[in-house]
């Protein structure tokens, strides 16, 4: 039998029927009641031909879809009614619910496919083995049928010693989401333009010893959210001898990529964990970015310095003290950095603009940043003449650092609000809690600042080039000097 018949190893998958004029389906409870009524005991009533005929018709119609299944589609059970229906051309597989890969949407959340099931039941080992054996013979067909690909269909061993690069690349060449079953997959580098990677959490271990300047994984696709790449639930490890390149690097070219998703991925020992080049509406969530040397996340948009509108949230970002930035932002507006834990590195969030023009809307909210060697949050200009405004630094906890918040003297910052932060220095000499070199139109209100020792310390400093600010209502403790305010039109009373 050809695999084009949808590998119908489950008999129910063959229920592709053409019933013209089919009657309405009935649930099990309704059928049970009908059988009880139409098939009474001898002392209760008679069994009539009409009752017998109607009951059989109802049973037949209730185990088949109410309308003919479209040619080539599969029938599946509805998880709410328990009745069969047309479930489309591809199975709504879901790793989170016991499947082998793919995604489940609101439209399919109550739909129980014939295989593998979306109610949490795992696929039997024997069936999984059969699928993998058959799909190993015809992986392209299987990828087309199921709407995803399994890296083992393409010959990957996952044994940790065999170089699986060729098999992994072949799987990604399908353009499908590729599932990595539990195992250790050794490879050099990968590049693809569609699909993504999903795994079984830390049990799916991708390890590269590449020391070149290339990214370990490069995604080259671009365009709208119809082509959203997904990277979720796997572990990606590099080597500390690698000094350039990213773990996952997006390189869409002259057209921005819209909507890339990274969720639940662990990165370790890679110079840059994630490199977001020319990306919009991106999402990096619930991931661990560890052991980086340059940055946990780098954000740059060379196509449009004001395009971005992404979020980096709920992540654990960690490396050795003094090594790189948790986030290195260079261009691209509309960044939300919130709810992250940054431990170690040189800088927690570094804004180092490298463009000409203007952008804005950087929101740095509710993060915990500790043990950074240079500054918790540092914003300024690395090159160019660009400015950025609409910057909100709100509700962060920053501690054990010589400089919790620093704005350089380049004049790149316009419209800045610093409020509700808990800031503590590390006890070194000459530390400053909030150090504003040059900024225009800003406020520093309602922060709590604590010095943990050292001499010649200052709570808040503003440079002579600053202007149009309101500063007040801050709790400043244990600093040698509470405030040194320079600039024009600077109000310290409300």
QUIFENHU-V754691 format. One record per residue. N is the residue number from 1. SS is DSSP state (hx for helix, st for strand, lp for the rest). D_LAST is the distance of its C-alpha to the last C-alpha in Angstrom with 2 decimals. Layout:
N_SS_D_LAST / N_SS_D_LAST
//
This chain:
1_lp_81.47 / 2_lp_78.97 / 3_hx_75.38 / 4_hx_74.54 / 5_hx_75.49 / 6_lp_72.13 / 7_lp_73.69 / 8_lp_74.64 / 9_lp_75.45 / 10_lp_74.04 / 11_hx_76.43 / 12_hx_73.77 / 13_hx_72.49 / 14_hx_75.76 / 15_lp_74.96 / 16_lp_74.51 / 17_lp_76.36 / 18_lp_77.37 / 19_lp_77.89 / 20_lp_78.20 / 21_lp_77.59 / 22_lp_76.25 / 23_lp_75.45 / 24_lp_72.14 / 25_lp_71.39 / 26_lp_71.42 / 27_lp_69.69 / 28_hx_71.67 / 29_hx_71.17 / 30_hx_72.53 / 31_hx_75.48 / 32_hx_76.27 / 33_hx_76.46 / 34_hx_78.63 / 35_hx_81.04 / 36_hx_81.40 / 37_hx_82.23 / 38_hx_84.59 / 39_lp_86.38 / 40_lp_87.21 / 41_lp_89.63 / 42_lp_93.26 / 43_lp_93.11 / 44_lp_90.02 / 45_lp_90.72 / 46_lp_92.18 / 47_lp_90.85 / 48_lp_91.24 / 49_hx_91.45 / 50_hx_88.57 / 51_hx_86.31 / 52_hx_87.36 / 53_hx_86.71 / 54_hx_83.29 / 55_hx_82.07 / 56_hx_83.15 / 57_hx_81.53 / 58_hx_78.24 / 59_hx_78.33 / 60_hx_79.08 / 61_hx_76.35 / 62_hx_73.76 / 63_lp_74.23 / 64_lp_73.74 / 65_lp_70.87 / 66_lp_70.88 / 67_lp_71.35 / 68_lp_73.08 / 69_lp_71.08 / 70_lp_70.48 / 71_lp_72.95 / 72_lp_71.65 / 73_lp_68.91 / 74_lp_68.90 / 75_st_68.97 / 76_st_66.57 / 77_st_65.76 / 78_st_62.82 / 79_lp_60.86 / 80_lp_60.19 / 81_lp_63.61 / 82_lp_65.82 / 83_lp_67.60 / 84_st_68.51 / 85_st_66.96 / 86_st_66.58 / 87_lp_63.99 / 88_lp_64.02 / 89_lp_65.29 / 90_lp_63.27 / 91_lp_62.58 / 92_lp_58.99 / 93_lp_59.06 / 94_lp_56.12 / 95_hx_55.77 / 96_hx_53.28 / 97_hx_55.93 / 98_lp_58.98 / 99_lp_59.97 / 100_lp_60.54 / 101_lp_57.75 / 102_lp_56.15 / 103_lp_53.50 / 104_lp_53.29 / 105_lp_51.38 / 106_lp_50.70 / 107_lp_53.91 / 108_lp_55.96 / 109_lp_54.14 / 110_lp_56.80 / 111_st_59.67 / 112_st_62.01 / 113_lp_63.91 / 114_lp_67.51 / 115_lp_66.39 / 116_lp_64.49 / 117_lp_62.66 / 118_lp_59.02 / 119_lp_59.05 / 120_lp_58.53 / 121_lp_62.23 / 122_lp_63.00 / 123_lp_65.69 / 124_lp_68.95 / 125_hx_69.79 / 126_hx_73.14 / 127_hx_71.63 / 128_hx_68.99 / 129_hx_71.79 / 130_hx_73.86 / 131_hx_71.06 / 132_hx_70.35 / 133_hx_74.06 / 134_hx_74.59 / 135_hx_71.43 / 136_hx_72.38 / 137_hx_75.39 / 138_lp_73.49 / 139_hx_69.77 / 140_hx_69.09 / 141_hx_70.49 / 142_hx_68.58 / 143_hx_65.29 / 144_hx_66.04 / 145_hx_67.08 / 146_hx_64.26 / 147_lp_61.42 / 148_st_60.51 / 149_st_62.39 / 150_st_63.15 / 151_hx_63.34 / 152_hx_66.46 / 153_hx_68.33 / 154_hx_68.27 / 155_lp_69.71 / 156_lp_66.70 / 157_lp_67.76 / 158_lp_64.51 / 159_st_66.47 / 160_st_64.23 / 161_st_67.03 / 162_st_68.25 / 163_st_66.40 / 164_lp_65.25 / 165_hx_63.66 / 166_hx_66.35 / 167_hx_66.30 / 168_hx_62.51 / 169_hx_62.39 / 170_hx_65.18 / 171_hx_63.27 / 172_hx_60.17 / 173_lp_62.35 / 174_lp_62.86 / 175_lp_59.30 / 176_lp_58.83 / 177_st_56.46 / 178_st_58.35 / 179_st_58.60 / 180_st_59.13 / 181_lp_60.87 / 182_lp_60.39 / 183_st_61.69 / 184_st_60.92 / 185_st_61.22 / 186_st_61.76 / 187_st_61.08 / 188_lp_60.07 / 189_lp_57.92 / 190_st_57.68 / 191_st_56.73 / 192_st_56.66 / 193_lp_55.12 / 194_lp_55.02 / 195_lp_54.80 / 196_st_53.18 / 197_st_53.77 / 198_st_53.67 / 199_st_55.01 / 200_lp_55.43 / 201_hx_52.32 / 202_hx_52.94 / 203_hx_56.66 / 204_st_56.64 / 205_st_56.38 / 206_st_56.43 / 207_st_57.10 / 208_st_57.44 / 209_lp_58.66 / 210_lp_57.96 / 211_lp_56.82 / 212_lp_56.67 / 213_lp_53.58 / 214_lp_53.95 / 215_lp_51.81 / 216_lp_53.53 / 217_st_52.95 / 218_st_52.26 / 219_st_51.49 / 220_lp_52.39 / 221_lp_52.06 / 222_lp_49.66 / 223_st_48.85 / 224_lp_47.47 / 225_hx_46.93 / 226_hx_50.61 / 227_hx_51.20 / 228_lp_48.53 / 229_lp_49.51 / 230_st_49.01 / 231_st_48.99 / 232_st_48.88 / 233_st_50.14 / 234_st_51.86 / 235_st_51.58 / 236_st_51.66 / 237_st_52.51 / 238_lp_53.08 / 239_lp_54.00 / 240_lp_52.10 / 241_lp_54.53 / 242_lp_53.12 / 243_lp_50.51 / 244_lp_49.81 / 245_lp_49.46 / 246_st_47.75 / 247_st_48.85 / 248_st_48.20 / 249_st_47.58 / 250_st_47.09 / 251_st_48.69 / 252_lp_49.05 / 253_lp_49.59 / 254_lp_48.61 / 255_lp_47.74 / 256_lp_44.83 / 257_st_45.60 / 258_st_43.74 / 259_lp_43.08 / 260_lp_44.47 / 261_st_44.05 / 262_st_44.20 / 263_st_44.04 / 264_st_45.32 / 265_st_46.71 / 266_st_46.91 / 267_st_46.99 / 268_st_48.23 / 269_lp_49.16 / 270_lp_48.44 / 271_lp_46.53 / 272_st_44.27 / 273_st_44.37 / 274_st_43.40 / 275_st_43.24 / 276_st_41.68 / 277_st_42.97 / 278_lp_42.54 / 279_st_41.59 / 280_st_39.54 / 281_lp_38.55 / 282_lp_39.56 / 283_st_39.11 / 284_st_39.46 / 285_st_39.19 / 286_lp_40.50 / 287_lp_42.14 / 288_st_42.59 / 289_st_42.19 / 290_st_43.61 / 291_lp_45.29 / 292_lp_43.95 / 293_lp_43.97 / 294_lp_41.98 / 295_st_39.79 / 296_st_39.81 / 297_st_38.87 / 298_st_38.84 / 299_st_37.44 / 300_st_38.69 / 301_lp_39.53 / 302_lp_41.71 / 303_lp_42.67 / 304_lp_39.25 / 305_lp_36.15 / 306_lp_34.00 / 307_lp_36.35 / 308_lp_35.79 / 309_lp_33.93 / 310_st_35.12 / 311_st_34.16 / 312_st_34.70 / 313_st_34.19 / 314_lp_35.63 / 315_lp_37.44 / 316_st_38.37 / 317_st_38.08 / 318_st_39.76 / 319_lp_41.55 / 320_lp_42.21 / 321_lp_39.34 / 322_lp_38.89 / 323_lp_40.70 / 324_lp_39.01 / 325_st_35.98 / 326_st_35.61 / 327_st_34.62 / 328_st_35.18 / 329_st_33.61 / 330_lp_34.96 / 331_lp_34.66 / 332_lp_34.55 / 333_lp_31.49 / 334_lp_30.32 / 335_st_30.64 / 336_st_29.61 / 337_st_29.85 / 338_st_29.19 / 339_lp_30.72 / 340_lp_32.73 / 341_st_33.78 / 342_st_34.11 / 343_st_36.02 / 344_lp_37.20 / 345_lp_37.52 / 346_lp_35.75 / 347_st_32.66 / 348_st_31.53 / 349_st_30.27 / 350_st_30.98 / 351_st_30.01 / 352_st_32.45 / 353_st_32.79 / 354_lp_36.23 / 355_lp_36.26 / 356_lp_35.85 / 357_lp_33.83 / 358_st_30.73 / 359_st_29.92 / 360_st_27.06 / 361_st_25.93 / 362_st_26.13 / 363_st_24.99 / 364_st_25.14 / 365_st_24.57 / 366_lp_25.77 / 367_lp_28.07 / 368_st_29.36 / 369_st_30.06 / 370_st_31.90 / 371_lp_34.39 / 372_lp_33.69 / 373_lp_34.91 / 374_lp_32.51 / 375_st_29.23 / 376_st_28.01 / 377_st_26.48 / 378_st_27.27 / 379_st_26.60 / 380_st_28.06 / 381_st_31.15 / 382_lp_34.73 / 383_lp_36.45 / 384_lp_36.28 / 385_lp_33.51 / 386_lp_31.87 / 387_st_28.21 / 388_st_26.56 / 389_st_23.37 / 390_st_21.91 / 391_st_21.75 / 392_st_20.26 / 393_st_20.48 / 394_st_19.72 / 395_lp_21.14 / 396_lp_23.56 / 397_st_25.17 / 398_st_26.16 / 399_st_28.16 / 400_st_30.96 / 401_st_30.15 / 402_lp_29.39 / 403_lp_26.52 / 404_lp_24.78 / 405_st_22.89 / 406_st_23.98 / 407_st_23.43 / 408_lp_26.12 / 409_lp_26.11 / 410_lp_28.15 / 411_lp_25.42 / 412_lp_26.53 / 413_st_23.13 / 414_st_21.29 / 415_st_18.66 / 416_st_17.77 / 417_st_15.69 / 418_st_15.96 / 419_st_14.96 / 420_lp_16.73 / 421_lp_19.28 / 422_st_21.36 / 423_st_22.35 / 424_st_25.03 / 425_st_26.95 / 426_lp_30.70 / 427_lp_31.06 / 428_lp_32.22 / 429_lp_31.48 / 430_lp_28.85 / 431_lp_26.95 / 432_st_23.40 / 433_st_21.40 / 434_st_19.50 / 435_st_21.04 / 436_st_19.98 / 437_lp_22.77 / 438_lp_21.89 / 439_st_19.79 / 440_st_18.40 / 441_st_15.66 / 442_st_14.22 / 443_st_11.53 / 444_st_11.95 / 445_st_10.34 / 446_lp_12.12 / 447_lp_15.17 / 448_st_17.65 / 449_st_19.46 / 450_st_22.68 / 451_lp_25.13 / 452_lp_28.72 / 453_lp_30.01 / 454_lp_30.95 / 455_lp_30.28 / 456_lp_27.84 / 457_lp_25.30 / 458_st_21.66 / 459_st_18.97 / 460_st_17.03 / 461_st_18.50 / 462_st_17.81 / 463_lp_20.73 / 464_lp_21.28 / 465_lp_22.06 / 466_lp_18.70 / 467_st_16.52 / 468_st_13.71 / 469_st_11.38 / 470_st_7.96 / 471_st_8.47 / 472_st_7.18 / 473_lp_8.67 / 474_lp_12.05 / 475_st_15.11 / 476_st_17.15 / 477_st_20.63 / 478_lp_23.78 / 479_lp_22.81 / 480_lp_24.16 / 481_st_20.90 / 482_st_17.52 / 483_st_16.04 / 484_st_17.67 / 485_st_15.51 / 486_lp_17.68 / 487_lp_17.65 / 488_st_16.52 / 489_st_13.40 / 490_st_11.35 / 491_st_7.61 / 492_lp_6.87 / 493_lp_3.80 / 494_lp_0.00
//
